[in-house]
Amino acid sequence: MVTITVTLSEDHLEKLQNLAKQFNIPTEELLRVSFEELVARPQEDFQKALEYVLDTYKELYKRLA
């Protein structure tokens, strides 16, 4: 197993922690399961999800750049 580090804004971390609380699982587990689900999806579904995320956060990414 490999460990990686991800940088998140405080706002995103708070939202992630709240979601994990709703599912009554550790935050790290929510991230792991989410990643596994993303990787398991067919390529077309992944592409659609990626485009949605990029479009949704386009302004945020521009401000962070």
Distance bins in CASP14 RR format, pairs under 12 A and 6 or more apart:
PFRMAT RR
TARGET T0000
AUTHOR 0000-0000-0000
RMODE 2
METHOD distances of the structure
MODEL  1
1 32 0 0 0 0 0 1 0 0 0 0 0
2 32 0 0 0 0 0 1 0 0 0 0 0
2 35 0 0 0 0 0 1 0 0 0 0 0
3 28 0 0 0 0 1 0 0 0 0 0 0
3 31 0 0 0 0 0 1 0 0 0 0 0
3 32 0 0 0 0 0 1 0 0 0 0 0
4 28 0 0 0 0 0 1 0 0 0 0 0
4 31 0 0 0 0 1 0 0 0 0 0 0
4 32 0 0 0 0 0 1 0 0 0 0 0
4 35 0 0 0 0 1 0 0 0 0 0 0
5 28 0 0 0 0 0 1 0 0 0 0 0
5 31 0 0 0 0 0 1 0 0 0 0 0
6 12 0 0 0 0 1 0 0 0 0 0 0
6 13 0 0 0 0 1 0 0 0 0 0 0
6 16 0 0 0 0 0 1 0 0 0 0 0
6 27 0 0 0 0 0 1 0 0 0 0 0
6 28 0 0 0 0 0 1 0 0 0 0 0
6 31 1 0 0 1 0 0 0 0 0 0 0
6 32 0 0 0 0 0 1 0 0 0 0 0
6 34 0 0 0 0 0 1 0 0 0 0 0
6 35 0 0 0 0 1 0 0 0 0 0 0
7 13 0 0 0 0 1 0 0 0 0 0 0
7 64 0 0 0 0 0 1 0 0 0 0 0
8 14 0 0 0 0 1 0 0 0 0 0 0
8 15 0 0 0 0 1 0 0 0 0 0 0
8 16 1 0 0 1 0 0 0 0 0 0 0
8 17 0 0 0 0 0 1 0 0 0 0 0
8 27 0 0 0 0 0 1 0 0 0 0 0
8 31 0 0 0 0 1 0 0 0 0 0 0
8 64 0 0 0 0 0 1 0 0 0 0 0
9 15 0 0 0 0 1 0 0 0 0 0 0
9 16 0 0 0 0 0 1 0 0 0 0 0
9 57 0 0 0 0 0 1 0 0 0 0 0
9 60 0 0 0 0 1 0 0 0 0 0 0
9 61 0 0 0 0 0 1 0 0 0 0 0
9 63 0 0 0 0 0 1 0 0 0 0 0
9 64 0 0 0 0 1 0 0 0 0 0 0
10 16 0 0 0 0 0 1 0 0 0 0 0
10 17 0 0 0 0 0 1 0 0 0 0 0
11 17 0 0 0 0 0 1 0 0 0 0 0
11 18 0 0 0 0 0 1 0 0 0 0 0
11 57 0 0 0 0 0 1 0 0 0 0 0
11 60 0 0 0 0 1 0 0 0 0 0 0
12 18 0 0 0 0 0 1 0 0 0 0 0
12 19 0 0 0 0 0 1 0 0 0 0 0
12 27 0 0 0 0 0 1 0 0 0 0 0
12 31 0 0 0 0 0 1 0 0 0 0 0
12 53 0 0 0 0 0 1 0 0 0 0 0
12 57 0 0 0 0 1 0 0 0 0 0 0
12 60 0 0 0 0 1 0 0 0 0 0 0
12 64 0 0 0 0 0 1 0 0 0 0 0
13 19 0 0 0 0 0 1 0 0 0 0 0
13 20 0 0 0 0 0 1 0 0 0 0 0
13 27 0 0 0 0 1 0 0 0 0 0 0
13 28 0 0 0 0 0 1 0 0 0 0 0
13 30 0 0 0 0 0 1 0 0 0 0 0
13 31 0 0 0 0 0 1 0 0 0 0 0
14 20 0 0 0 0 0 1 0 0 0 0 0
14 21 0 0 0 0 0 1 0 0 0 0 0
14 27 0 0 0 0 0 1 0 0 0 0 0
15 21 0 0 0 0 0 1 0 0 0 0 0
15 22 0 0 0 0 0 1 0 0 0 0 0
15 27 0 0 0 0 0 1 0 0 0 0 0
15 30 0 0 0 0 0 1 0 0 0 0 0
16 22 0 0 0 0 0 1 0 0 0 0 0
16 23 0 0 0 0 0 1 0 0 0 0 0
16 25 0 0 0 0 0 1 0 0 0 0 0
16 26 0 0 0 0 0 1 0 0 0 0 0
16 27 1 0 1 0 0 0 0 0 0 0 0
16 28 0 0 0 0 1 0 0 0 0 0 0
16 29 0 0 0 0 0 1 0 0 0 0 0
16 30 1 0 0 1 0 0 0 0 0 0 0
16 31 1 0 0 1 0 0 0 0 0 0 0
16 34 0 0 0 0 1 0 0 0 0 0 0
17 23 0 0 0 0 0 1 0 0 0 0 0
17 25 0 0 0 0 0 1 0 0 0 0 0
17 26 0 0 0 0 1 0 0 0 0 0 0
17 27 1 0 1 0 0 0 0 0 0 0 0
17 28 0 0 0 0 0 1 0 0 0 0 0
17 29 0 0 0 0 0 1 0 0 0 0 0
17 30 0 0 0 0 1 0 0 0 0 0 0
17 31 0 0 0 0 0 1 0 0 0 0 0
18 24 0 0 0 0 0 1 0 0 0 0 0
18 27 0 0 0 0 1 0 0 0 0 0 0
18 30 0 0 0 0 0 1 0 0 0 0 0
19 25 0 0 0 0 1 0 0 0 0 0 0
19 26 0 0 0 0 0 1 0 0 0 0 0
19 27 0 0 0 0 1 0 0 0 0 0 0
19 29 0 0 0 0 0 1 0 0 0 0 0
19 30 1 0 0 1 0 0 0 0 0 0 0
19 31 0 0 0 0 1 0 0 0 0 0 0
19 33 0 0 0 0 0 1 0 0 0 0 0
19 34 0 0 0 0 1 0 0 0 0 0 0
20 26 1 0 0 1 0 0 0 0 0 0 0
20 27 1 0 1 0 0 0 0 0 0 0 0
20 28 0 0 0 0 1 0 0 0 0 0 0
20 29 1 0 0 1 0 0 0 0 0 0 0
20 30 1 0 1 0 0 0 0 0 0 0 0
20 31 0 0 0 0 1 0 0 0 0 0 0
20 32 0 0 0 0 0 1 0 0 0 0 0
20 33 0 0 0 0 0 1 0 0 0 0 0
20 34 0 0 0 0 0 1 0 0 0 0 0
21 27 0 0 0 0 1 0 0 0 0 0 0
21 29 0 0 0 0 0 1 0 0 0 0 0
21 30 0 0 0 0 1 0 0 0 0 0 0
22 30 0 0 0 0 1 0 0 0 0 0 0
23 29 0 0 0 0 1 0 0 0 0 0 0
23 30 1 0 0 1 0 0 0 0 0 0 0
23 31 0 0 0 0 0 1 0 0 0 0 0
23 33 0 0 0 0 1 0 0 0 0 0 0
23 34 0 0 0 0 0 1 0 0 0 0 0
24 30 0 0 0 0 0 1 0 0 0 0 0
25 31 0 0 0 0 0 1 0 0 0 0 0
25 32 0 0 0 0 1 0 0 0 0 0 0
25 33 1 0 0 1 0 0 0 0 0 0 0
25 34 0 0 0 0 0 1 0 0 0 0 0
26 32 0 0 0 0 1 0 0 0 0 0 0
26 33 0 0 0 0 0 1 0 0 0 0 0
27 33 0 0 0 0 0 1 0 0 0 0 0
27 34 0 0 0 0 0 1 0 0 0 0 0
28 34 0 0 0 0 0 1 0 0 0 0 0
28 35 0 0 0 0 0 1 0 0 0 0 0
29 35 0 0 0 0 0 1 0 0 0 0 0
29 36 0 0 0 0 0 1 0 0 0 0 0
30 36 0 0 0 0 0 1 0 0 0 0 0
30 37 0 0 0 0 0 1 0 0 0 0 0
31 37 0 0 0 0 0 1 0 0 0 0 0
31 38 0 0 0 0 0 1 0 0 0 0 0
32 38 0 0 0 0 0 1 0 0 0 0 0
32 39 0 0 0 0 0 1 0 0 0 0 0
33 39 0 0 0 0 0 1 0 0 0 0 0
33 40 0 0 0 0 0 1 0 0 0 0 0
34 40 0 0 0 0 0 1 0 0 0 0 0
34 41 0 0 0 0 0 1 0 0 0 0 0
34 49 0 0 0 0 0 1 0 0 0 0 0
34 53 0 0 0 0 0 1 0 0 0 0 0
35 41 0 0 0 0 0 1 0 0 0 0 0
35 46 0 0 0 0 0 1 0 0 0 0 0
37 45 0 0 0 0 0 1 0 0 0 0 0
37 46 0 0 0 0 0 1 0 0 0 0 0
37 49 0 0 0 0 1 0 0 0 0 0 0
38 45 0 0 0 0 1 0 0 0 0 0 0
38 46 1 0 0 1 0 0 0 0 0 0 0
38 47 0 0 0 0 0 1 0 0 0 0 0
38 48 0 0 0 0 0 1 0 0 0 0 0
38 49 1 0 0 1 0 0 0 0 0 0 0
38 50 0 0 0 0 1 0 0 0 0 0 0
38 53 0 0 0 0 0 1 0 0 0 0 0
39 45 0 0 0 0 0 1 0 0 0 0 0
39 46 0 0 0 0 1 0 0 0 0 0 0
39 49 0 0 0 0 0 1 0 0 0 0 0
40 46 0 0 0 0 1 0 0 0 0 0 0
41 47 0 0 0 0 1 0 0 0 0 0 0
41 48 0 0 0 0 1 0 0 0 0 0 0
41 49 1 0 0 1 0 0 0 0 0 0 0
41 50 0 0 0 0 0 1 0 0 0 0 0
42 48 0 0 0 0 1 0 0 0 0 0 0
42 49 0 0 0 0 0 1 0 0 0 0 0
43 49 0 0 0 0 0 1 0 0 0 0 0
43 50 0 0 0 0 0 1 0 0 0 0 0
44 50 0 0 0 0 0 1 0 0 0 0 0
44 51 0 0 0 0 0 1 0 0 0 0 0
45 51 0 0 0 0 0 1 0 0 0 0 0
45 52 0 0 0 0 0 1 0 0 0 0 0
46 52 0 0 0 0 0 1 0 0 0 0 0
46 53 0 0 0 0 0 1 0 0 0 0 0
47 53 0 0 0 0 0 1 0 0 0 0 0
47 54 0 0 0 0 0 1 0 0 0 0 0
48 54 0 0 0 0 0 1 0 0 0 0 0
48 55 0 0 0 0 0 1 0 0 0 0 0
49 55 0 0 0 0 0 1 0 0 0 0 0
49 56 0 0 0 0 0 1 0 0 0 0 0
50 56 0 0 0 0 0 1 0 0 0 0 0
50 57 0 0 0 0 0 1 0 0 0 0 0
51 57 0 0 0 0 0 1 0 0 0 0 0
51 58 0 0 0 0 0 1 0 0 0 0 0
52 58 0 0 0 0 0 1 0 0 0 0 0
53 60 0 0 0 0 0 1 0 0 0 0 0
53 61 0 0 0 0 1 0 0 0 0 0 0
54 60 0 0 0 0 0 1 0 0 0 0 0
54 61 1 0 0 1 0 0 0 0 0 0 0
54 62 0 0 0 0 0 1 0 0 0 0 0
55 61 0 0 0 0 0 1 0 0 0 0 0
57 63 0 0 0 0 1 0 0 0 0 0 0
57 64 0 0 0 0 1 0 0 0 0 0 0
57 65 0 0 0 0 0 1 0 0 0 0 0
58 64 0 0 0 0 0 1 0 0 0 0 0
58 65 0 0 0 0 0 1 0 0 0 0 0
59 65 0 0 0 0 0 1 0 0 0 0 0
END
